[in-house]
Structure formats: structure tokens, C-alpha cells
């Protein structure tokens, strides 16, 4: 089993203690930072919204970002192949 390290993250008004693989520390810290940014954004836009509702907006924004990243990752190889085929077509047309 890999060695772990203990970290504590501050997410809005909550402290989250975790044992993680050291290489993943930047991922966790960046994720906590992003969560805090989104929470503050929605809190400014909807100052009278209940805390539970703000967390739903944060969760939804993160889920949409995750799906978008997954989609972009999945179609990346397809886009590369289309570019390659376009180049071959252009080269073939230029030979004639």
C-alpha cells in the first residue's frame, strides 16, 4: 500500500481532514479552491439563498464541468483523426 499523508482542507466553513497519496495533494487543494470559488460566486449572486441550495448549485456546476471534460476527452482522438483525414484529402486533391 502506498504511503499516505494527512491534509486538512478548508471548504467554505468546513474543515475536511483526509489521508491521501502525496502525489494527489495538488489535486485535492485545487479542488477545494475551485469549490470555494464556486460557492462564493453563487453566494454573491444569490445572497438570500439557503446554504443547502447554494451547495446544490456548486454540485451542479462541478458535475457539468466533469461531463464537459469527459466529453472533450472522448472526442479528442476523433477530432485528431478527422484533421488527419482532411490533410490526406487536401494532399490528394493538390496532386491532381
mmCIF file as gemmi writes it, N, C-alpha and C atoms, coordinates in Angstrom:
data_model
loop_
_atom_site.group_PDB
_atom_site.id
_atom_site.type_symbol
_atom_site.label_atom_id
_atom_site.label_alt_id
_atom_site.label_comp_id
_atom_site.label_asym_id
_atom_site.label_entity_id
_atom_site.label_seq_id
_atom_site.pdbx_PDB_ins_code
_atom_site.Cartn_x
_atom_site.Cartn_y
_atom_site.Cartn_z
_atom_site.occupancy
_atom_site.B_iso_or_equiv
_atom_site.pdbx_formal_charge
_atom_site.auth_seq_id
_atom_site.auth_asym_id
_atom_site.pdbx_PDB_model_num
ATOM 1 N N . UNK Axp A 1 ? 0.843 -1.195 0 1 0 ? 1 A 1
ATOM 2 C CA . UNK Axp A 1 ? 0 0 0 1 0 ? 1 A 1
ATOM 3 C C . UNK Axp A 1 ? 0.879 1.246 0 1 0 ? 1 A 1
ATOM 4 N N . UNK Axp A 2 ? 0.464 2.224 -0.782 1 0 ? 2 A 1
ATOM 5 C CA . UNK Axp A 2 ? 1.247 3.45 -0.897 1 0 ? 2 A 1
ATOM 6 C C . UNK Axp A 2 ? 1.207 4.237 0.408 1 0 ? 2 A 1
ATOM 7 N N . UNK Axp A 3 ? 2.28 4.96 0.654 1 0 ? 3 A 1
ATOM 8 C CA . UNK Axp A 3 ? 2.318 5.828 1.823 1 0 ? 3 A 1
ATOM 9 C C . UNK Axp A 3 ? 1.297 6.94 1.641 1 0 ? 3 A 1
ATOM 10 N N . UNK Axp A 4 ? 0.711 7.357 2.736 1 0 ? 4 A 1
ATOM 11 C CA . UNK Axp A 4 ? -0.264 8.44 2.678 1 0 ? 4 A 1
ATOM 12 C C . UNK Axp A 4 ? 0.195 9.577 3.571 1 0 ? 4 A 1
ATOM 13 N N . UNK Axp A 5 ? -0.397 10.711 3.337 1 0 ? 5 A 1
ATOM 14 C CA . UNK Axp A 5 ? -0.133 11.857 4.196 1 0 ? 5 A 1
ATOM 15 C C . UNK Axp A 5 ? -1.46 12.456 4.614 1 0 ? 5 A 1
ATOM 16 N N . UNK Axp A 6 ? -1.443 13.11 5.747 1 0 ? 6 A 1
ATOM 17 C CA . UNK Axp A 6 ? -2.649 13.72 6.287 1 0 ? 6 A 1
ATOM 18 C C . UNK Axp A 6 ? -2.687 15.183 5.85 1 0 ? 6 A 1
ATOM 19 N N . UNK Axp A 7 ? -3.812 15.606 5.3 1 0 ? 7 A 1
ATOM 20 C CA . UNK Axp A 7 ? -4.011 17.02 4.969 1 0 ? 7 A 1
ATOM 21 C C . UNK Axp A 7 ? -5.361 17.459 5.508 1 0 ? 7 A 1
ATOM 22 N N . UNK Axp A 8 ? -5.486 18.74 5.721 1 0 ? 8 A 1
ATOM 23 C CA . UNK Axp A 8 ? -6.757 19.329 6.128 1 0 ? 8 A 1
ATOM 24 C C . UNK Axp A 8 ? -7.077 20.449 5.151 1 0 ? 8 A 1
ATOM 25 N N . UNK Axp A 9 ? -8.266 20.388 4.595 1 0 ? 9 A 1
ATOM 26 C CA . UNK Axp A 9 ? -8.719 21.394 3.643 1 0 ? 9 A 1
ATOM 27 C C . UNK Axp A 9 ? -9.804 22.244 4.281 1 0 ? 9 A 1
ATOM 28 N N . UNK Axp A 10 ? -9.821 23.512 3.933 1 0 ? 10 A 1
ATOM 29 C CA . UNK Axp A 10 ? -10.886 24.399 4.377 1 0 ? 10 A 1
ATOM 30 C C . UNK Axp A 10 ? -11.816 24.607 3.198 1 0 ? 10 A 1
ATOM 31 N N . UNK Axp A 11 ? -13.029 24.084 3.307 1 0 ? 11 A 1
ATOM 32 C CA . UNK Axp A 11 ? -14.027 24.253 2.257 1 0 ? 11 A 1
ATOM 33 C C . UNK Axp A 11 ? -15.181 25.045 2.859 1 0 ? 11 A 1
ATOM 34 N N . UNK Axp A 12 ? -15.255 26.293 2.439 1 0 ? 12 A 1
ATOM 35 C CA . UNK Axp A 12 ? -16.185 27.273 2.99 1 0 ? 12 A 1
ATOM 36 C C . UNK Axp A 12 ? -15.982 27.293 4.508 1 0 ? 12 A 1
ATOM 37 N N . UNK Axp A 13 ? -16.962 26.927 5.291 1 0 ? 13 A 1
ATOM 38 C CA . UNK Axp A 13 ? -16.807 26.96 6.75 1 0 ? 13 A 1
ATOM 39 C C . UNK Axp A 13 ? -16.528 25.574 7.332 1 0 ? 13 A 1
ATOM 40 N N . UNK Axp A 14 ? -16.175 24.643 6.484 1 0 ? 14 A 1
ATOM 41 C CA . UNK Axp A 14 ? -15.95 23.261 6.92 1 0 ? 14 A 1
ATOM 42 C C . UNK Axp A 14 ? -14.482 22.882 6.779 1 0 ? 14 A 1
ATOM 43 N N . UNK Axp A 15 ? -13.977 22.165 7.757 1 0 ? 15 A 1
ATOM 44 C CA . UNK Axp A 15 ? -12.626 21.612 7.682 1 0 ? 15 A 1
ATOM 45 C C . UNK Axp A 15 ? -12.769 20.135 7.327 1 0 ? 15 A 1
ATOM 46 N N . UNK Axp A 16 ? -12.009 19.72 6.323 1 0 ? 16 A 1
ATOM 47 C CA . UNK Axp A 16 ? -12.073 18.343 5.847 1 0 ? 16 A 1
ATOM 48 C C . UNK Axp A 16 ? -10.685 17.727 6.026 1 0 ? 16 A 1
ATOM 49 N N . UNK Axp A 17 ? -10.611 16.692 6.864 1 0 ? 17 A 1
ATOM 50 C CA . UNK Axp A 17 ? -9.344 16.007 7.107 1 0 ? 17 A 1
ATOM 51 C C . UNK Axp A 17 ? -9.314 14.714 6.289 1 0 ? 17 A 1
ATOM 52 N N . UNK Axp A 18 ? -8.199 14.51 5.59 1 0 ? 18 A 1
ATOM 53 C CA . UNK Axp A 18 ? -8.075 13.355 4.704 1 0 ? 18 A 1
ATOM 54 C C . UNK Axp A 18 ? -6.678 12.748 4.801 1 0 ? 18 A 1
ATOM 55 N N . UNK Axp A 19 ? -6.599 11.459 4.522 1 0 ? 19 A 1
ATOM 56 C CA . UNK Axp A 19 ? -5.326 10.794 4.306 1 0 ? 19 A 1
ATOM 57 C C . UNK Axp A 19 ? -5.271 10.471 2.817 1 0 ? 19 A 1
ATOM 58 N N . UNK Axp A 20 ? -4.263 11.014 2.146 1 0 ? 20 A 1
ATOM 59 C CA . UNK Axp A 20 ? -4.177 10.881 0.694 1 0 ? 20 A 1
ATOM 60 C C . UNK Axp A 20 ? -2.775 10.466 0.273 1 0 ? 20 A 1
ATOM 61 N N . UNK Axp A 21 ? -2.671 10.026 -0.972 1 0 ? 21 A 1
ATOM 62 C CA . UNK Axp A 21 ? -1.373 9.758 -1.572 1 0 ? 21 A 1
ATOM 63 C C . UNK Axp A 21 ? -0.72 11.118 -1.822 1 0 ? 21 A 1
ATOM 64 N N . UNK Axp A 22 ? 0.53 11.316 -1.421 1 0 ? 22 A 1
ATOM 65 C CA . UNK Axp A 22 ? 1.158 12.643 -1.543 1 0 ? 22 A 1
ATOM 66 C C . UNK Axp A 22 ? 1.084 13.252 -2.938 1 0 ? 22 A 1
ATOM 67 N N . UNK Axp A 23 ? 1.183 12.431 -3.973 1 0 ? 23 A 1
ATOM 68 C CA . UNK Axp A 23 ? 1.141 12.958 -5.337 1 0 ? 23 A 1
ATOM 69 C C . UNK Axp A 23 ? -0.198 13.604 -5.673 1 0 ? 23 A 1
ATOM 70 N N . UNK Axp A 24 ? -1.241 13.256 -4.922 1 0 ? 24 A 1
ATOM 71 C CA . UNK Axp A 24 ? -2.572 13.802 -5.212 1 0 ? 24 A 1
ATOM 72 C C . UNK Axp A 24 ? -2.881 15.079 -4.426 1 0 ? 24 A 1
ATOM 73 N N . UNK Axp A 25 ? -1.965 15.502 -3.581 1 0 ? 25 A 1
ATOM 74 C CA . UNK Axp A 25 ? -2.236 16.691 -2.776 1 0 ? 25 A 1
ATOM 75 C C . UNK Axp A 25 ? -2.605 17.907 -3.613 1 0 ? 25 A 1
ATOM 76 N N . UNK Axp A 26 ? -1.868 18.21 -4.701 1 0 ? 26 A 1
ATOM 77 C CA . UNK Axp A 26 ? -2.273 19.382 -5.504 1 0 ? 26 A 1
ATOM 78 C C . UNK Axp A 26 ? -3.685 19.255 -6.071 1 0 ? 26 A 1
ATOM 79 N N . UNK Axp A 27 ? -4.086 18.038 -6.437 1 0 ? 27 A 1
ATOM 80 C CA . UNK Axp A 27 ? -5.441 17.842 -6.961 1 0 ? 27 A 1
ATOM 81 C C . UNK Axp A 27 ? -6.487 18.183 -5.907 1 0 ? 27 A 1
ATOM 82 N N . UNK Axp A 28 ? -6.266 17.709 -4.693 1 0 ? 28 A 1
ATOM 83 C CA . UNK Axp A 28 ? -7.215 17.977 -3.611 1 0 ? 28 A 1
ATOM 84 C C . UNK Axp A 28 ? -7.251 19.463 -3.266 1 0 ? 28 A 1
ATOM 85 N N . UNK Axp A 29 ? -6.088 20.084 -3.205 1 0 ? 29 A 1
ATOM 86 C CA . UNK Axp A 29 ? -6.046 21.513 -2.857 1 0 ? 29 A 1
ATOM 87 C C . UNK Axp A 29 ? -6.691 22.364 -3.961 1 0 ? 29 A 1
ATOM 88 N N . UNK Axp A 30 ? -6.425 22.021 -5.218 1 0 ? 30 A 1
ATOM 89 C CA . UNK Axp A 30 ? -7.067 22.743 -6.319 1 0 ? 30 A 1
ATOM 90 C C . UNK Axp A 30 ? -8.576 22.526 -6.325 1 0 ? 30 A 1
ATOM 91 N N . UNK Axp A 31 ? -9.006 21.309 -6.028 1 0 ? 31 A 1
ATOM 92 C CA . UNK Axp A 31 ? -10.445 21.022 -5.975 1 0 ? 31 A 1
ATOM 93 C C . UNK Axp A 31 ? -11.112 21.839 -4.869 1 0 ? 31 A 1
ATOM 94 N N . UNK Axp A 32 ? -10.489 21.889 -3.714 1 0 ? 32 A 1
ATOM 95 C CA . UNK Axp A 32 ? -11.05 22.675 -2.606 1 0 ? 32 A 1
ATOM 96 C C . UNK Axp A 32 ? -11.118 24.15 -2.988 1 0 ? 32 A 1
ATOM 97 N N . UNK Axp A 33 ? -10.078 24.632 -3.642 1 0 ? 33 A 1
ATOM 98 C CA . UNK Axp A 33 ? -10.06 26.028 -4.087 1 0 ? 33 A 1
ATOM 99 C C . UNK Axp A 33 ? -11.208 26.297 -5.066 1 0 ? 33 A 1
ATOM 100 N N . UNK Axp A 34 ? -11.414 25.385 -6.01 1 0 ? 34 A 1
ATOM 101 C CA . UNK Axp A 34 ? -12.488 25.546 -7.002 1 0 ? 34 A 1
ATOM 102 C C . UNK Axp A 34 ? -13.859 25.528 -6.328 1 0 ? 34 A 1
ATOM 103 N N . UNK Axp A 35 ? -14.045 24.63 -5.383 1 0 ? 35 A 1
ATOM 104 C CA . UNK Axp A 35 ? -15.318 24.567 -4.65 1 0 ? 35 A 1
ATOM 105 C C . UNK Axp A 35 ? -15.568 25.889 -3.94 1 0 ? 35 A 1
ATOM 106 N N . UNK Axp A 36 ? -14.545 26.409 -3.268 1 0 ? 36 A 1
ATOM 107 C CA . UNK Axp A 36 ? -14.687 27.684 -2.561 1 0 ? 36 A 1
ATOM 108 C C . UNK Axp A 36 ? -15.031 28.818 -3.518 1 0 ? 36 A 1
ATOM 109 N N . UNK Axp A 37 ? -14.382 28.835 -4.689 1 0 ? 37 A 1
ATOM 110 C CA . UNK Axp A 37 ? -14.689 29.872 -5.691 1 0 ? 37 A 1
ATOM 111 C C . UNK Axp A 37 ? -16.144 29.804 -6.131 1 0 ? 37 A 1
ATOM 112 N N . UNK Axp A 38 ? -16.601 28.605 -6.449 1 0 ? 38 A 1
ATOM 113 C CA . UNK Axp A 38 ? -17.983 28.455 -6.909 1 0 ? 38 A 1
ATOM 114 C C . UNK Axp A 38 ? -18.976 28.836 -5.822 1 0 ? 38 A 1
ATOM 115 N N . UNK Axp A 39 ? -18.709 28.404 -4.602 1 0 ? 39 A 1
ATOM 116 C CA . UNK Axp A 39 ? -19.61 28.723 -3.501 1 0 ? 39 A 1
ATOM 117 C C . UNK Axp A 39 ? -19.712 30.243 -3.324 1 0 ? 39 A 1
ATOM 118 N N . UNK Axp A 40 ? -18.568 30.923 -3.334 1 0 ? 40 A 1
ATOM 119 C CA . UNK Axp A 40 ? -18.566 32.379 -3.179 1 0 ? 40 A 1
ATOM 120 C C . UNK Axp A 40 ? -19.285 33.061 -4.337 1 0 ? 40 A 1
ATOM 121 N N . UNK Axp A 41 ? -19.094 32.537 -5.535 1 0 ? 41 A 1
ATOM 122 C CA . UNK Axp A 41 ? -19.764 33.097 -6.715 1 0 ? 41 A 1
ATOM 123 C C . UNK Axp A 41 ? -21.281 33.035 -6.538 1 0 ? 41 A 1
ATOM 124 N N . UNK Axp A 42 ? -21.793 31.855 -6.189 1 0 ? 42 A 1
ATOM 125 C CA . UNK Axp A 42 ? -23.241 31.718 -6.042 1 0 ? 42 A 1
ATOM 126 C C . UNK Axp A 42 ? -23.757 32.471 -4.831 1 0 ? 42 A 1
ATOM 127 N N . UNK Axp A 43 ? -22.952 32.564 -3.798 1 0 ? 43 A 1
ATOM 128 C CA . UNK Axp A 43 ? -23.362 33.317 -2.612 1 0 ? 43 A 1
ATOM 129 C C . UNK Axp A 43 ? -23.515 34.806 -2.931 1 0 ? 43 A 1
ATOM 130 N N . UNK Axp A 44 ? -22.649 35.327 -3.805 1 0 ? 44 A 1
ATOM 131 C CA . UNK Axp A 44 ? -22.759 36.736 -4.214 1 0 ? 44 A 1
ATOM 132 C C . UNK Axp A 44 ? -23.962 36.96 -5.113 1 0 ? 44 A 1
ATOM 133 N N . UNK Axp A 45 ? -24.197 36.014 -6.024 1 0 ? 45 A 1
ATOM 134 C CA . UNK Axp A 45 ? -25.314 36.157 -6.962 1 0 ? 45 A 1
ATOM 135 C C . UNK Axp A 45 ? -26.658 35.984 -6.249 1 0 ? 45 A 1
ATOM 136 N N . UNK Axp A 46 ? -26.702 35.063 -5.296 1 0 ? 46 A 1
ATOM 137 C CA . UNK Axp A 46 ? -27.941 34.761 -4.56 1 0 ? 46 A 1
ATOM 138 C C . UNK Axp A 46 ? -27.704 34.922 -3.062 1 0 ? 46 A 1
ATOM 139 N N . UNK Axp A 47 ? -27.579 36.151 -2.576 1 0 ? 47 A 1
ATOM 140 C CA . UNK Axp A 47 ? -27.214 36.371 -1.171 1 0 ? 47 A 1
ATOM 141 C C . UNK Axp A 47 ? -28.235 35.866 -0.153 1 0 ? 47 A 1
ATOM 142 N N . UNK Axp A 48 ? -29.492 35.718 -0.533 1 0 ? 48 A 1
ATOM 143 C CA . UNK Axp A 48 ? -30.519 35.27 0.404 1 0 ? 48 A 1
ATOM 144 C C . UNK Axp A 48 ? -30.869 33.795 0.262 1 0 ? 48 A 1
ATOM 145 N N . UNK Axp A 49 ? -30.133 33.106 -0.59 1 0 ? 49 A 1
ATOM 146 C CA . UNK Axp A 49 ? -30.416 31.693 -0.828 1 0 ? 49 A 1
ATOM 147 C C . UNK Axp A 49 ? -29.95 30.848 0.363 1 0 ? 49 A 1
ATOM 148 N N . UNK Axp A 50 ? -30.742 29.847 0.764 1 0 ? 50 A 1
ATOM 149 C CA . UNK Axp A 50 ? -30.325 28.962 1.843 1 0 ? 50 A 1
ATOM 150 C C . UNK Axp A 50 ? -29.032 28.222 1.483 1 0 ? 50 A 1
ATOM 151 N N . UNK Axp A 51 ? -28.225 27.935 2.48 1 0 ? 51 A 1
ATOM 152 C CA . UNK Axp A 51 ? -26.927 27.28 2.289 1 0 ? 51 A 1
ATOM 153 C C . UNK Axp A 51 ? -27.075 25.971 1.52 1 0 ? 51 A 1
ATOM 154 N N . UNK Axp A 52 ? -28.094 25.195 1.841 1 0 ? 52 A 1
ATOM 155 C CA . UNK Axp A 52 ? -28.287 23.908 1.17 1 0 ? 52 A 1
ATOM 156 C C . UNK Axp A 52 ? -28.484 24.097 -0.333 1 0 ? 52 A 1
ATOM 157 N N . UNK Axp A 53 ? -29.201 25.141 -0.704 1 0 ? 53 A 1
ATOM 158 C CA . UNK Axp A 53 ? -29.442 25.427 -2.118 1 0 ? 53 A 1
ATOM 159 C C . UNK Axp A 53 ? -28.154 25.868 -2.806 1 0 ? 53 A 1
ATOM 160 N N . UNK Axp A 54 ? -27.329 26.657 -2.114 1 0 ? 54 A 1
ATOM 161 C CA . UNK Axp A 54 ? -26.043 27.061 -2.68 1 0 ? 54 A 1
ATOM 162 C C . UNK Axp A 54 ? -25.181 25.836 -2.982 1 0 ? 54 A 1
ATOM 163 N N . UNK Axp A 55 ? -25.183 24.858 -2.072 1 0 ? 55 A 1
ATOM 164 C CA . UNK Axp A 55 ? -24.394 23.644 -2.289 1 0 ? 55 A 1
ATOM 165 C C . UNK Axp A 55 ? -24.905 22.866 -3.501 1 0 ? 55 A 1
ATOM 166 N N . UNK Axp A 56 ? -26.198 22.915 -3.749 1 0 ? 56 A 1
ATOM 167 C CA . UNK Axp A 56 ? -26.755 22.239 -4.928 1 0 ? 56 A 1
ATOM 168 C C . UNK Axp A 56 ? -26.231 22.915 -6.201 1 0 ? 56 A 1
ATOM 169 N N . UNK Axp A 57 ? -26.182 24.239 -6.212 1 0 ? 57 A 1
ATOM 170 C CA . UNK Axp A 57 ? -25.644 24.951 -7.368 1 0 ? 57 A 1
ATOM 171 C C . UNK Axp A 57 ? -24.167 24.605 -7.586 1 0 ? 57 A 1
ATOM 172 N N . UNK Axp A 58 ? -23.407 24.547 -6.507 1 0 ? 58 A 1
ATOM 173 C CA . UNK Axp A 58 ? -21.987 24.19 -6.609 1 0 ? 58 A 1
ATOM 174 C C . UNK Axp A 58 ? -21.843 22.78 -7.164 1 0 ? 58 A 1
ATOM 175 N N . UNK Axp A 59 ? -22.613 21.836 -6.629 1 0 ? 59 A 1
ATOM 176 C CA . UNK Axp A 59 ? -22.539 20.447 -7.097 1 0 ? 59 A 1
ATOM 177 C C . UNK Axp A 59 ? -22.917 20.341 -8.571 1 0 ? 59 A 1
ATOM 178 N N . UNK Axp A 60 ? -23.946 21.059 -8.971 1 0 ? 60 A 1
ATOM 179 C CA . UNK Axp A 60 ? -24.379 21.029 -10.367 1 0 ? 60 A 1
ATOM 180 C C . UNK Axp A 60 ? -23.3 21.594 -11.291 1 0 ? 60 A 1
ATOM 181 N N . UNK Axp A 61 ? -22.699 22.714 -10.917 1 0 ? 61 A 1
ATOM 182 C CA . UNK Axp A 61 ? -21.638 23.316 -11.733 1 0 ? 61 A 1
ATOM 183 C C . UNK Axp A 61 ? -20.46 22.363 -11.878 1 0 ? 61 A 1
ATOM 184 N N . UNK Axp A 62 ? -20.074 21.708 -10.789 1 0 ? 62 A 1
ATOM 185 C CA . UNK Axp A 62 ? -18.956 20.765 -10.856 1 0 ? 62 A 1
ATOM 186 C C . UNK Axp A 62 ? -19.303 19.541 -11.7 1 0 ? 62 A 1
ATOM 187 N N . UNK Axp A 63 ? -20.536 19.062 -11.603 1 0 ? 63 A 1
ATOM 188 C CA . UNK Axp A 63 ? -20.959 17.908 -12.403 1 0 ? 63 A 1
ATOM 189 C C . UNK Axp A 63 ? -20.967 18.252 -13.893 1 0 ? 63 A 1
ATOM 190 N N . UNK Axp A 64 ? -21.425 19.444 -14.233 1 0 ? 64 A 1
ATOM 191 C CA . UNK Axp A 64 ? -21.429 19.872 -15.633 1 0 ? 64 A 1
ATOM 192 C C . UNK Axp A 64 ? -19.993 19.978 -16.144 1 0 ? 64 A 1
ATOM 193 N N . UNK Axp A 65 ? -19.104 20.551 -15.347 1 0 ? 65 A 1
ATOM 194 C CA . UNK Axp A 65 ? -17.691 20.64 -15.744 1 0 ? 65 A 1
ATOM 195 C C . UNK Axp A 65 ? -17.091 19.261 -15.954 1 0 ? 65 A 1
ATOM 196 N N . UNK Axp A 66 ? -17.429 18.322 -15.089 1 0 ? 66 A 1
ATOM 197 C CA . UNK Axp A 66 ? -16.918 16.96 -15.205 1 0 ? 66 A 1
ATOM 198 C C . UNK Axp A 66 ? -17.398 16.305 -16.491 1 0 ? 66 A 1
ATOM 199 N N . UNK Axp A 67 ? -18.675 16.453 -16.803 1 0 ? 67 A 1
ATOM 200 C CA . UNK Axp A 67 ? -19.217 15.874 -18.033 1 0 ? 67 A 1
ATOM 201 C C . UNK Axp A 67 ? -18.602 16.518 -19.262 1 0 ? 67 A 1
ATOM 202 N N . UNK Axp A 68 ? -18.412 17.812 -19.215 1 0 ? 68 A 1
ATOM 203 C CA . UNK Axp A 68 ? -17.821 18.522 -20.343 1 0 ? 68 A 1
ATOM 204 C C . UNK Axp A 68 ? -16.382 18.058 -20.569 1 0 ? 68 A 1
ATOM 205 N N . UNK Axp A 69 ? -15.623 17.921 -19.492 1 0 ? 69 A 1
ATOM 206 C CA . UNK Axp A 69 ? -14.244 17.438 -19.603 1 0 ? 69 A 1
ATOM 207 C C . UNK Axp A 69 ? -14.204 16.021 -20.152 1 0 ? 69 A 1
ATOM 208 N N . UNK Axp A 70 ? -15.118 15.17 -19.69 1 0 ? 70 A 1
ATOM 209 C CA . UNK Axp A 70 ? -15.168 13.784 -20.165 1 0 ? 70 A 1
ATOM 210 C C . UNK Axp A 70 ? -15.521 13.741 -21.645 1 0 ? 70 A 1
ATOM 211 N N . UNK Axp A 71 ? -16.464 14.57 -22.065 1 0 ? 71 A 1
ATOM 212 C CA . UNK Axp A 71 ? -16.851 14.624 -23.474 1 0 ? 71 A 1
ATOM 213 C C . UNK Axp A 71 ? -15.677 15.082 -24.326 1 0 ? 71 A 1
ATOM 214 N N . UNK Axp A 72 ? -15.011 16.144 -23.884 1 0 ? 72 A 1
ATOM 215 C CA . UNK Axp A 72 ? -13.869 16.662 -24.635 1 0 ? 72 A 1
ATOM 216 C C . UNK Axp A 72 ? -12.762 15.621 -24.738 1 0 ? 72 A 1
ATOM 217 N N . UNK Axp A 73 ? -12.552 14.879 -23.687 1 0 ? 73 A 1
ATOM 218 C CA . UNK Axp A 73 ? -11.519 13.838 -23.694 1 0 ? 73 A 1
ATOM 219 C C . UNK Axp A 73 ? -11.901 12.718 -24.653 1 0 ? 73 A 1
ATOM 220 N N . UNK Axp A 74 ? -13.175 12.372 -24.706 1 0 ? 74 A 1
ATOM 221 C CA . UNK Axp A 74 ? -13.637 11.292 -25.569 1 0 ? 74 A 1
ATOM 222 C C . UNK Axp A 74 ? -13.607 11.651 -27.045 1 0 ? 74 A 1
ATOM 223 N N . UNK Axp A 75 ? -13.842 12.907 -27.379 1 0 ? 75 A 1
ATOM 224 C CA . UNK Axp A 75 ? -13.884 13.266 -28.797 1 0 ? 75 A 1
ATOM 225 C C . UNK Axp A 75 ? -12.534 13.762 -29.312 1 0 ? 75 A 1
ATOM 226 N N . UNK Axp A 76 ? -11.587 13.964 -28.44 1 0 ? 76 A 1
ATOM 227 C CA . UNK Axp A 76 ? -10.266 14.423 -28.853 1 0 ? 76 A 1
ATOM 228 C C . UNK Axp A 76 ? -9.629 13.549 -29.923 1 0 ? 76 A 1
ATOM 229 N N . UNK Axp A 77 ? -9.578 12.222 -29.727 1 0 ? 77 A 1
ATOM 230 C CA . UNK Axp A 77 ? -8.993 11.357 -30.754 1 0 ? 77 A 1
ATOM 231 C C . UNK Axp A 77 ? -9.762 11.403 -32.075 1 0 ? 77 A 1
ATOM 232 N N . UNK Axp A 78 ? -11.067 11.589 -32.007 1 0 ? 78 A 1
ATOM 233 C CA . UNK Axp A 78 ? -11.876 11.673 -33.226 1 0 ? 78 A 1
ATOM 234 C C . UNK Axp A 78 ? -11.513 12.939 -33.998 1 0 ? 78 A 1
ATOM 235 N N . UNK Axp A 79 ? -11.381 14.046 -33.3 1 0 ? 79 A 1
ATOM 236 C CA . UNK Axp A 79 ? -11.01 15.307 -33.95 1 0 ? 79 A 1
ATOM 237 C C . UNK Axp A 79 ? -9.637 15.176 -34.597 1 0 ? 79 A 1
ATOM 238 N N . UNK Axp A 80 ? -8.701 14.543 -33.907 1 0 ? 80 A 1
ATOM 239 C CA . UNK Axp A 80 ? -7.37 14.335 -34.477 1 0 ? 80 A 1
ATOM 240 C C . UNK Axp A 80 ? -7.442 13.515 -35.755 1 0 ? 80 A 1
ATOM 241 N N . UNK Axp A 81 ? -8.256 12.476 -35.758 1 0 ? 81 A 1
ATOM 242 C CA . UNK Axp A 81 ? -8.396 11.616 -36.939 1 0 ? 81 A 1
ATOM 243 C C . UNK Axp A 81 ? -9.035 12.38 -38.097 1 0 ? 81 A 1
ATOM 244 N N . UNK Axp A 82 ? -10.035 13.202 -37.815 1 0 ? 82 A 1
ATOM 245 C CA . UNK Axp A 82 ? -10.679 13.996 -38.859 1 0 ? 82 A 1
ATOM 246 C C . UNK Axp A 82 ? -9.677 14.969 -39.465 1 0 ? 82 A 1
ATOM 247 N N . UNK Axp A 83 ? -8.857 15.586 -38.64 1 0 ? 83 A 1
ATOM 248 C CA . UNK Axp A 83 ? -7.828 16.501 -39.154 1 0 ? 83 A 1
ATOM 249 C C . UNK Axp A 83 ? -6.843 15.756 -40.05 1 0 ? 83 A 1
ATOM 250 N N . UNK Axp A 84 ? -6.451 14.566 -39.619 1 0 ? 84 A 1
ATOM 251 C CA . UNK Axp A 84 ? -5.537 13.751 -40.415 1 0 ? 84 A 1
ATOM 252 C C . UNK Axp A 84 ? -6.151 13.389 -41.772 1 0 ? 84 A 1
ATOM 253 N N . UNK Axp A 85 ? -7.419 12.988 -41.748 1 0 ? 85 A 1
ATOM 254 C CA . UNK Axp A 85 ? -8.104 12.645 -42.998 1 0 ? 85 A 1
ATOM 255 C C . UNK Axp A 85 ? -8.262 13.86 -43.899 1 0 ? 85 A 1
ATOM 256 N N . UNK Axp A 86 ? -8.573 15.011 -43.324 1 0 ? 86 A 1
ATOM 257 C CA . UNK Axp A 86 ? -8.679 16.245 -44.115 1 0 ? 86 A 1
ATOM 258 C C . UNK Axp A 86 ? -7.359 16.576 -44.791 1 0 ? 86 A 1
ATOM 259 N N . UNK Axp A 87 ? -6.283 16.396 -44.081 1 0 ? 87 A 1
ATOM 260 C CA . UNK Axp A 87 ? -4.973 16.669 -44.652 1 0 ? 87 A 1
ATOM 261 C C . UNK Axp A 87 ? -4.691 15.712 -45.816 1 0 ? 87 A 1
ATOM 262 N N . UNK Axp A 88 ? -5.014 14.436 -45.653 1 0 ? 88 A 1
ATOM 263 C CA . UNK Axp A 88 ? -4.819 13.474 -46.728 1 0 ? 88 A 1
ATOM 264 C C . UNK Axp A 88 ? -5.661 13.826 -47.956 1 0 ? 88 A 1
ATOM 265 N N . UNK Axp A 89 ? -6.886 14.259 -47.739 1 0 ? 89 A 1
ATOM 266 C CA . UNK Axp A 89 ? -7.768 14.648 -48.848 1 0 ? 89 A 1
ATOM 267 C C . UNK Axp A 89 ? -7.189 15.853 -49.573 1 0 ? 89 A 1
ATOM 268 N N . UNK Axp A 90 ? -6.744 16.855 -48.8 1 0 ? 90 A 1
ATOM 269 C CA . UNK Axp A 90 ? -6.169 18.047 -49.424 1 0 ? 90 A 1
ATOM 270 C C . UNK Axp A 90 ? -4.918 17.701 -50.219 1 0 ? 90 A 1
ATOM 271 N N . UNK Axp A 91 ? -4.074 16.849 -49.665 1 0 ? 91 A 1
ATOM 272 C CA . UNK Axp A 91 ? -2.859 16.444 -50.38 1 0 ? 91 A 1
ATOM 273 C C . UNK Axp A 91 ? -3.207 15.699 -51.67 1 0 ? 91 A 1
ATOM 274 N N . UNK Axp A 92 ? -4.204 14.833 -51.613 1 0 ? 92 A 1
ATOM 275 C CA . UNK Axp A 92 ? -4.627 14.092 -52.792 1 0 ? 92 A 1
ATOM 276 C C . UNK Axp A 92 ? -5.195 15.017 -53.857 1 0 ? 92 A 1
ATOM 277 N N . UNK Axp A 93 ? -6.015 15.981 -53.443 1 0 ? 93 A 1
ATOM 278 C CA . UNK Axp A 93 ? -6.604 16.922 -54.393 1 0 ? 93 A 1
ATOM 279 C C . UNK Axp A 93 ? -5.539 17.818 -55.017 1 0 ? 93 A 1
ATOM 280 N N . UNK Axp A 94 ? -4.535 18.171 -54.269 1 0 ? 94 A 1
ATOM 281 C CA . UNK Axp A 94 ? -3.463 19.045 -54.785 1 0 ? 94 A 1
ATOM 282 C C . UNK Axp A 94 ? -2.561 18.32 -55.77 1 0 ? 94 A 1
ATOM 283 N N . UNK Axp A 95 ? -2.541 16.978 -55.733 1 0 ? 95 A 1
ATOM 284 C CA . UNK Axp A 95 ? -1.703 16.197 -56.659 1 0 ? 95 A 1
ATOM 285 C C . UNK Axp A 95 ? -2.317 16.158 -58.039 1 0 ? 95 A 1
ATOM 286 N N . UNK Axp A 96 ? -3.618 16.296 -58.128 1 0 ? 96 A 1
ATOM 287 C CA . UNK Axp A 96 ? -4.304 16.166 -59.433 1 0 ? 96 A 1
ATOM 288 C C . UNK Axp A 96 ? -4.283 17.425 -60.23 1 0 ? 96 A 1
